Amino acid sequence: MATIARRMFELLEPICLVTYFADECNEELAALGHRTYWDGYFASRAAPLGRVPAQVVHAAFYSFAEGEAARHIPSAWETIPPEASIAARERGSAASLRRILGEEMAGSAGLVRAADLTTRAATGAPTAGRVMYAGMRTLAVPGDPVARLWHSATMLREHRGDGHVAALVGERIGGTEAHVLSALGMGIYPAESFGRIHHLPKDRLAAVMDGLRDRGLVDADGRLTDAGRETRGRIEARTDDLAAAPYDALPPAELAELVRELEPITATLVAAGSR
């Protein structure tokens, strides 16, 4: 099932990424009064957890540097209820999908079927140990098929993310360290130039790189060693394995059908830059 989990990640991730890379979601969140992209990001993604302290958001998100969540939580909720941010996120994401897919594909029977099957998978897994996924499970599933597809794909993304965090913790890889390994695995060099961490203080990044060198995961030039590649491979394999449970809710024939229905949807999104 780890293989199907990886394939489903490839198919569903572009559906989720419109939230972060297309305009409509950011516009909806800005219209509520969120001052910056990151105010809206933290407020809307963390909202299913309830009004938890920044320390809890930091722990659940895992990959952000110390203090980053606290710059947005709880201040982003002081005048904008979490529920409003959740609704704006859903509206904007669904609007992006409709625009990119076009009226014919967005209204097709294939998309409705993909939404239905994705929802069955997304609501069929245990929540134990899955903080972000459990938060998403508390939300109502939208009736509109496009919104339902986005919502359920995002549930599965958070489920996978919870498992990825567990895999990272098991390998003693911190959030910034994970970004370094990911950047180097994607061929980004130096890793410190990666967009998710390039803004961090130079001394903090230097300390992270020194720690990875001390563990033998990167070499003196800041490139992955064999041990670093092996560690990254174990993390990815474990993440796939931990992401497989939702797909047990679908028999093989329906899994194959879901893949077929998602393929043209994903291809259209990827062609538009959502990848």
C-alpha positions as CSV (number, residue, x, y, z in Angstrom):
1,M,0.0,0.0,0.0
2,A,3.0,2.3,0.4
3,T,3.2,2.4,-3.4
4,I,-0.4,3.6,-3.8
5,A,0.2,6.1,-1.0
6,R,3.0,7.7,-3.0
7,R,0.9,7.7,-6.2
8,M,-2.0,9.3,-4.4
9,F,0.3,11.9,-3.0
10,E,1.5,12.8,-6.5
11,L,-2.1,13.0,-7.7
12,L,-3.6,14.9,-4.7
13,E,-0.8,17.4,-3.9
14,P,-1.5,19.7,-6.9
15,I,-5.1,19.9,-5.7
16,C,-4.0,21.1,-2.3
17,L,-1.3,23.5,-3.5
18,V,-3.8,25.9,-5.1
19,T,-4.4,27.1,-1.5
20,Y,-0.8,28.4,-1.3
21,F,0.1,29.3,-4.9
22,A,-3.1,30.6,-6.6
23,D,-4.5,34.0,-5.9
24,E,-8.0,33.4,-4.8
25,C,-7.4,32.0,-1.3
26,N,-5.0,34.8,-0.4
27,E,-7.5,37.3,-1.7
28,E,-10.3,35.8,0.4
29,L,-8.1,35.8,3.5
30,A,-6.9,39.4,2.9
31,A,-10.6,40.5,2.5
32,L,-11.2,39.2,6.0
33,G,-8.5,41.5,7.3
34,H,-5.4,39.3,7.5
35,R,-2.5,41.7,7.0
36,T,0.0,39.3,5.3
37,Y,0.1,36.0,3.5
38,W,1.6,34.3,6.6
39,D,-1.1,35.7,8.9
40,G,-3.7,34.1,6.7
41,Y,-1.7,30.9,6.3
42,F,-1.2,30.3,10.0
43,A,-4.7,31.4,10.9
44,S,-6.6,29.3,8.4
45,R,-4.4,26.1,8.6
46,A,-4.2,26.0,12.3
47,A,-7.9,27.0,12.9
48,P,-9.3,23.4,12.9
49,L,-7.2,22.9,16.1
50,G,-9.2,25.6,17.9
51,R,-7.7,28.6,19.7
52,V,-4.6,26.8,20.8
53,P,-1.4,28.6,21.9
54,A,1.5,29.3,19.4
55,Q,3.5,26.5,21.0
56,V,0.9,23.9,20.0
57,V,0.8,25.2,16.4
58,H,4.6,25.2,16.3
59,A,4.6,21.6,17.5
60,A,1.9,20.4,15.1
61,F,3.3,22.2,12.0
62,Y,6.8,21.1,13.0
63,S,8.8,22.5,10.1
64,F,8.8,26.2,11.0
65,A,11.6,27.7,12.9
66,E,11.3,28.7,16.6
67,G,9.2,31.8,17.0
68,E,7.7,31.8,13.5
69,A,4.2,30.6,14.7
70,A,4.2,33.1,17.5
71,R,4.5,36.0,15.1
72,H,1.0,35.1,13.8
73,I,-0.8,33.1,16.5
74,P,-2.9,34.1,18.4
75,S,-2.8,37.7,17.0
76,A,-4.3,36.6,13.7
77,W,-7.4,35.4,15.5
78,E,-7.9,38.4,17.7
79,T,-10.3,40.2,15.4
80,I,-11.0,37.4,12.9
81,P,-12.7,34.2,14.2
82,P,-10.9,31.0,13.2
83,E,-14.1,29.7,11.6
84,A,-14.1,32.7,9.2
85,S,-10.6,31.9,8.2
86,I,-11.5,28.3,7.5
87,A,-14.4,29.3,5.4
88,A,-12.4,31.8,3.4
89,R,-9.7,29.2,2.8
90,E,-12.2,26.8,1.4
91,R,-13.9,29.4,-0.8
92,G,-10.7,30.6,-2.3
93,S,-9.3,27.2,-2.9
94,A,-12.4,25.9,-4.6
95,A,-12.5,29.1,-6.7
96,S,-9.0,28.5,-7.8
97,L,-9.7,24.9,-8.8
98,R,-12.8,26.0,-10.8
99,R,-10.9,28.6,-12.7
100,I,-7.9,26.4,-13.5
101,L,-10.0,23.3,-14.4
102,G,-12.6,25.2,-16.4
103,E,-16.3,24.8,-16.3
104,E,-16.4,21.5,-18.2
105,M,-14.0,19.6,-16.1
106,A,-15.1,21.2,-12.8
107,G,-18.7,20.1,-13.5
108,S,-17.9,16.7,-14.9
109,A,-19.1,13.4,-13.6
110,G,-15.5,12.3,-13.3
111,L,-14.7,15.1,-10.8
112,V,-17.8,14.2,-8.8
113,R,-16.7,10.6,-8.6
114,A,-13.1,11.6,-7.7
115,A,-14.5,13.8,-4.9
116,D,-16.7,11.0,-3.6
117,L,-13.9,8.4,-3.6
118,T,-11.3,10.8,-2.1
119,T,-13.8,11.7,0.7
120,R,-14.3,8.0,1.5
121,A,-10.6,7.5,1.8
122,A,-10.1,10.8,3.8
123,T,-12.8,9.9,6.3
124,G,-11.9,6.3,6.7
125,A,-8.6,6.4,8.7
126,P,-7.9,6.4,12.4
127,T,-7.2,9.8,13.9
128,A,-5.0,8.5,16.8
129,G,-1.7,10.3,16.8
130,R,-2.7,12.5,13.9
131,V,-3.2,16.0,15.3
132,M,-3.6,18.0,12.1
133,Y,-5.7,15.3,10.4
134,A,-7.9,15.0,13.5
135,G,-8.5,18.7,13.4
136,M,-9.6,18.6,9.8
137,R,-11.9,15.6,10.5
138,T,-13.9,17.9,12.9
139,L,-14.9,20.1,10.0
140,A,-18.0,19.6,7.9
141,V,-17.4,18.0,4.5
142,P,-18.6,20.4,1.8
143,G,-21.5,19.5,-0.4
144,D,-20.1,21.1,-3.6
145,P,-18.0,18.5,-5.4
146,V,-15.1,20.9,-6.2
147,A,-14.9,22.1,-2.6
148,R,-15.3,18.5,-1.4
149,L,-12.4,17.3,-3.5
150,W,-10.2,20.1,-2.2
151,H,-11.3,19.5,1.4
152,S,-10.8,15.8,1.3
153,A,-7.4,16.0,-0.6
154,T,-6.3,18.5,2.2
155,M,-7.4,16.1,4.9
156,L,-5.2,13.4,3.3
157,R,-2.4,15.9,3.0
158,E,-2.6,16.6,6.7
159,H,-2.8,12.9,7.4
160,R,0.4,12.3,5.4
161,G,2.0,15.3,7.1
162,D,1.4,14.0,10.5
163,G,3.1,10.7,9.5
164,H,6.0,12.6,8.0
165,V,6.5,14.4,11.3
166,A,6.5,11.1,13.1
167,A,9.1,9.8,10.6
168,L,11.3,12.9,11.1
169,V,11.1,12.6,14.9
170,G,12.0,8.9,14.6
171,E,15.2,9.9,12.7
172,R,15.9,12.9,15.1
173,I,15.6,15.3,12.2
174,G,14.3,18.8,13.2
175,G,12.1,21.0,11.1
176,T,14.9,23.2,9.6
177,E,17.1,20.2,9.2
178,A,14.3,18.5,7.2
179,H,14.2,21.5,4.9
180,V,17.9,21.3,4.3
181,L,17.7,17.6,3.5
182,S,14.7,18.2,1.2
183,A,16.5,21.1,-0.6
184,L,19.6,19.1,-1.2
185,G,17.5,16.1,-2.4
186,M,15.9,18.4,-4.9
187,G,19.2,19.6,-6.2
188,I,19.0,23.0,-4.5
189,Y,22.5,24.2,-3.5
190,P,23.5,25.7,-1.2
191,A,20.6,24.4,0.9
192,E,20.5,27.7,2.8
193,S,19.1,29.4,-0.4
194,F,16.0,27.3,-0.2
195,G,12.9,29.5,-0.1
196,R,11.5,28.0,3.1
197,I,14.6,28.8,5.2
198,H,16.6,31.4,3.3
199,H,15.2,34.2,5.5
200,L,16.4,32.7,8.8
201,P,19.4,34.3,10.6
202,K,22.7,33.2,9.2
203,D,24.0,32.0,12.5
204,R,20.9,29.8,13.0
205,L,21.4,28.3,9.5
206,A,25.1,27.8,10.2
207,A,24.3,25.9,13.5
208,V,21.9,23.7,11.6
209,M,24.4,22.8,8.9
210,D,27.1,22.2,11.6
211,G,24.8,19.8,13.4
212,L,24.1,17.9,10.2
213,R,27.9,17.7,9.5
214,D,28.5,16.5,13.0
215,R,26.1,13.6,12.3
216,G,27.7,12.8,9.0
217,L,24.5,13.7,7.0
218,V,26.2,16.5,5.0
219,D,29.8,16.9,4.0
220,A,32.2,19.8,4.4
221,D,30.8,21.5,1.3
222,G,27.2,21.2,2.5
223,R,26.1,18.4,0.2
224,L,24.4,15.2,1.1
225,T,26.6,12.3,2.2
226,D,25.7,8.7,1.5
227,A,24.4,8.6,5.1
228,G,22.3,11.7,4.4
229,R,20.8,10.2,1.3
230,E,20.0,7.0,3.2
231,T,18.4,8.9,6.0
232,R,16.3,10.9,3.6
233,G,15.3,7.7,1.8
234,R,14.2,6.1,5.1
235,I,12.1,9.1,6.0
236,E,10.3,9.1,2.6
237,A,9.7,5.4,2.7
238,R,8.3,5.6,6.2
239,T,6.2,8.5,5.3
240,D,4.6,6.6,2.4
241,D,4.1,3.6,4.7
242,L,2.3,5.7,7.4
243,A,0.2,7.4,4.7
244,A,-1.3,4.2,3.4
245,A,-4.1,3.6,5.9
246,P,-6.8,5.8,4.4
247,Y,-6.7,3.9,1.1
248,D,-7.6,0.7,2.9
249,A,-11.2,2.1,2.8
250,L,-11.3,1.6,-1.0
251,P,-11.2,-1.8,-2.7
252,P,-8.6,-2.2,-5.4
253,A,-11.1,-1.6,-8.3
254,E,-12.2,1.7,-6.7
255,L,-8.6,2.8,-6.0
256,A,-7.8,2.2,-9.7
257,E,-10.9,4.1,-10.7
258,L,-9.9,7.0,-8.4
259,V,-6.4,7.2,-10.0
260,R,-8.0,7.3,-13.5
261,E,-10.4,10.1,-12.5
262,L,-7.7,12.1,-10.8
263,E,-5.1,11.9,-13.6
264,P,-6.6,14.5,-16.0
265,I,-7.5,16.8,-13.1
266,T,-4.0,16.7,-11.8
267,A,-2.4,17.1,-15.2
268,T,-4.5,20.2,-15.8
269,L,-3.4,21.7,-12.5
270,V,0.3,20.8,-13.0
271,A,0.2,22.4,-16.5
272,A,-1.1,25.6,-14.8
273,G,1.8,25.5,-12.3
274,S,0.3,23.8,-9.3
275,R,2.9,21.1,-8.4
